[in-house]
Amino acid sequence: MALALMGCGGSSARGAGESTAPPEQEAAKTQEDKEADESKTEPSAAPEDGKGERGGNGSGVLVVYFSRTGEQYEVGVIEEGNTAIVAQMIGEAAGADLFEILPADDHYPETYEELTEVAKDEQRKKARPAYAGEVPDLTPYQTVFIGSPVWWGDWPMIMYSFFEDHAEDLAGKTLIPFSTHEGSGLAGFDRKLSSACPESTVGEGLAVRGYDAQNDREAVRSRVESWVLSMGF
Ligand SMILES: Cc1cc2nc3c(=O)[nH]c(=O)nc-3n(C[C@H](O)[C@H](O)[C@H](O)COP(=O)(O)O)c2cc1C
């Protein structure tokens, strides 16, 4: 299913034989993006509204994420997605429920190079890939962490499918973006999320290198916990 309850701008296409470096290196980065590169930015939108609200497991906090396994840049073939690792840590730190966005038709290749081509094509077409299943009722959640890998300097297009489908349901809530990446940092996720969900409050996010999520988990966990705690959870 598309959102599995777990309990608790573009750049040019690469030609064959061109760099296998992460696509952010080809993507034009704004100064704002560059400033966001160095991981954590200080959170500013304390989820005051969320306090006292109780939904799902009772926390009023939800983590929505998209993540891929298979071959990923710098980490080889992985069995647990980089973003999934961070999402799980956020869930544990905030006592939140987790939902994973899964494609309805899993057309994403398992090999990195092929995946970059499919993702680039979706971005070029402004595709809105479908996710499977029913999204659970978002009403009880006042704070929603939303994260994914950076794909070509942007949210994967499937995330826009979710944002556009649920902008109304997310109105009035605090949305806190997070990314995993290999150089692009938050890649303007906050700004783009704010555009897609204009009636929501978007807090400052967290950017984690995918390599670190796989290989330096305790350091990442410590960063995640500090970030979540600093927002009052
Ligand atoms: C299609 C594709 C595009 C990517 N584009 C970027 C990018 O623009 N900037 C960047 O820093 N990393 C980029 N990466 C690297 C991923 O963001 C990084 O490996 C991420 O941690 C993968 O997370 P996941 O395992 O949760 O899917 C890209 C990876 C893929 C597969």
The ligand as an ORCA input file, in Angstrom:
! r2SCAN-3c Opt
* xyz 0 1
  C      17.463      9.241     -8.450
  C      18.444      9.789     -7.471
  C      18.734     11.129     -7.470
  C      19.579     11.659     -6.501
  N      19.821     13.011     -6.510
  C      20.579     13.537     -5.527
  C      20.788     14.933     -5.466
  O      20.317     15.704     -6.291
  N      21.531     15.399     -4.441
  C      22.095     14.591     -3.503
  O      22.752     15.085     -2.602
  N      21.909     13.266     -3.546
  C      21.165     12.718     -4.520
  N      20.949     11.380     -4.559
  C      21.453     10.549     -3.445
  C      20.314     10.236     -2.436
  O      19.656     11.415     -2.035
  C      20.856      9.551     -1.196
  O      21.583      8.414     -1.543
  C      19.733      9.196     -0.220
  O      20.278      9.012      1.048
  C      18.983      7.922     -0.612
  O      18.018      7.679      0.376
  P      17.078      6.407      0.420
  O      17.941      5.198      0.676
  O      16.155      6.687      1.570
  O      16.315      6.307     -0.860
  C      20.157     10.822     -5.524
  C      19.896      9.444     -5.560
  C      19.042      8.943     -6.511
  C      18.749      7.470     -6.519
*
